[in-house]
Amino acid sequence: MIFNLTTILFLLFGLAVGSFLNVVIYRIDDLKTILYTRSHCQSCKKILAWYDLIPFISFVMLRARCRYCGEKISWQYPIVEVGVGLLFAFIHYFFGLSLGAFFYIAVFSILTVILVYDIKTQTVPEIFAWIALGLAVLGGWYFGGFTLASMIIGGLIAGGFLGALVFFSKEKWMGAGDIKIGIILGLLTGYPNVLLAVFIAFLLGSIFGVGYIYFKNSKINRDLLRQSLPFAPFLITATLITITFGNYLINWYLGSFYKF
């Protein structure tokens, strides 16, 4: 069975962690407030009761509005909570109850903060990028199942490629913060899987970009083309896909290629 009791526990654990990550994202400019400031409504500043903070359930029960002032609650809360819950359940399903599962849970929790914050502000929070990079350096080679040289080469390829794009475009194509995410991607996927990860990231970015242009405005104009999309979410998603399904995708591609 895909969803056994342990997987469900990981799902619930992920919902709780997702709720905490929402707090981190909203207070990222002043993280110290997490320690001494209780959760409150962003509009009326009313301190929230415990029953207003139950992940996802409170959002549904309150019908997406503050109990006290009636202002709408951001959809970021349930999306992040459910997303992290499903992420934890997926990691457990793929890696089982192992140290590797908890390592990737820690890494992708940090990367989730980066992903959401980049979508909201189009900037990569430096402190969390460095934390994720440190985790990737310390544990990527051990849990990734590849050699230290493979990890280093992967980081150099992805980071170097993105660095070149940043340098030659003068940060018009992507920001300097994406270089660190690229290095993290390379460290966690290793060589040669890093090549697949970079390909997936740009493929996802291209698909999303074309869809964004189409649905935003059917007439492609200069103003629309000047709008930038955050690229860190595509790098992070590609990292997860490559870590879990990379070998399957490569074997499938090579098998299909040799048929011709």
MOSULPE-V56603 format. One record per pair of residues at least 24 apart in sequence whose ideal C-beta (glycine too) atoms are under 8 Angstrom apart, sorted by sequence separation. I is the first residue (numbers start at 0). J is the second residue. D is the distance in whole Angstrom. If there is no record, write none. Layout:
i;j;d
I;J;D
I;J;D
//
This chain:
i;j;d
43;67;6
157;181;4
158;182;4
204;228;7
40;65;5
43;68;4
55;80;5
83;108;7
86;111;7
106;131;6
109;134;7
157;182;6
42;68;5
54;80;4
55;81;6
204;230;6
207;233;7
40;67;6
43;70;7
157;184;5
158;185;6
40;68;6
42;70;4
83;111;6
106;134;5
154;182;5
157;185;4
41;70;8
55;84;8
82;111;7
105;134;6
106;135;7
154;183;8
156;185;6
204;233;4
40;70;7
54;84;8
155;185;7
200;230;8
203;233;5
153;184;8
154;185;4
41;73;8
79;111;7
102;134;8
106;138;8
153;185;3
154;186;5
201;233;7
152;185;8
153;186;6
200;233;5
203;236;6
18;52;7
153;187;8
156;190;7
200;234;5
203;237;6
150;185;8
151;186;8
153;188;6
18;54;4
79;115;6
102;138;5
150;186;5
153;189;5
157;193;5
200;236;7
17;54;6
152;189;8
153;190;5
156;193;5
160;197;6
199;236;8
200;237;4
152;190;4
156;194;7
196;234;8
199;237;4
15;54;6
103;142;7
150;189;5
153;192;7
154;193;8
157;196;7
14;54;4
75;115;7
102;142;5
149;189;4
150;190;8
153;193;4
157;197;6
197;237;7
14;55;6
149;190;5
152;193;8
156;197;7
196;237;5
199;240;6
196;238;6
199;241;7
99;142;4
146;189;8
75;119;8
98;142;7
143;187;6
145;189;4
196;240;8
143;188;7
145;190;8
196;241;4
143;189;6
195;241;6
132;179;6
135;182;8
139;186;4
145;192;8
128;176;6
131;179;8
135;183;5
139;187;5
193;241;8
131;180;8
192;241;5
196;245;7
129;179;7
132;182;6
136;186;6
139;189;8
180;230;8
184;234;5
188;238;6
195;245;6
24;75;8
123;174;7
125;176;7
128;179;4
132;183;5
135;186;4
180;231;5
184;235;8
187;238;6
122;174;7
128;180;7
131;183;5
135;187;5
121;174;7
123;176;3
177;230;5
181;234;6
184;237;7
188;241;5
192;245;4
195;248;6
21;75;7
122;176;6
123;177;7
132;186;8
177;231;6
180;234;5
184;238;5
188;242;6
192;246;7
195;249;6
21;76;5
24;79;7
128;183;8
176;231;7
180;235;7
183;238;7
187;242;6
123;179;7
174;230;8
123;180;7
173;230;5
177;234;7
184;241;8
188;245;6
192;249;7
18;76;8
21;79;5
191;249;8
20;79;6
21;80;7
117;176;8
17;79;5
18;80;5
17;80;4
20;83;6
17;81;7
17;82;7
14;80;5
17;83;3
14;81;7
16;83;6
17;84;6
113;180;7
14;83;7
13;83;5
14;84;4
13;84;4
16;87;7
12;84;8
13;85;7
11;84;7
13;86;6
110;183;8
10;84;5
13;87;3
10;85;7
12;87;6
13;88;6
10;87;6
9;87;4
10;88;4
9;88;5
7;88;7
9;90;7
106;187;7
6;88;5
9;91;4
6;91;5
27;112;7
2;88;7
5;91;7
6;92;6
20;108;6
24;112;6
23;112;6
27;116;6
1;92;6
5;96;6
20;111;6
24;115;5
16;108;6
20;112;6
24;116;6
17;111;8
20;115;8
24;119;7
27;124;6
143;242;8
27;127;8
121;227;6
121;229;5
123;231;6
118;229;5
117;229;4
117;230;8
117;231;4
118;232;6
117;232;6
114;231;6
113;231;6
114;232;5
114;235;5
113;235;7
111;235;8
110;235;5
107;235;8
110;238;7
107;239;7
103;242;7
93;243;5
86;239;8
89;243;8
//
